[in-house]
Amino acid sequence: MEQIEFFDIQSPCRRVCETDKQGYCKMCYRSRNERFNWLNFSNTQKQEVLRLCKQRAKRKRSILLSQQHSQSTQESPQISLTL
């Protein structure tokens, strides 16, 4: 569902508000304070929140890829060659 563009900077909200262990939304990566105060923030503050959200998303993807990589290396069979 697209947002109607009333504002200069659109909210990154994806209409699924569920937080992770650190308190960030799992979909848009904003903190509780960032979500609740979005409409009160200046455009500069909103741009900073968006920058932080992108950084958090990259960090999350990096962690997930690292976990997947370590799982795949643990699951792959070890071949032993003896002569």
URZIJO-V945946 format. One line per field, one symbol per residue. psi: psi as a letter, one per 30 degrees, with the letter a starting at -180 (. if undefined). burial: I if it has 9 or more other C-alpha atoms within 8 Angstrom, else O. Layout:
# URZIJO-V945946
psi=???
burial=???
This chain:
# URZIJO-V945946
psi=kkkkiflejkkgkggjjklaffgkkfefglleeeefgeffkleeeeeeeeeeeeeeeeeeeeeeeeeeeeeefefkkkkkkk.
burial=OOOOOOOOOOOOOOOOOOIOOOOIIIIIIIIIOIOOOIOOIOOOOIIOIIOOIIOIIOOOOOOOOOOOOOOOOOOOOOOOOOO
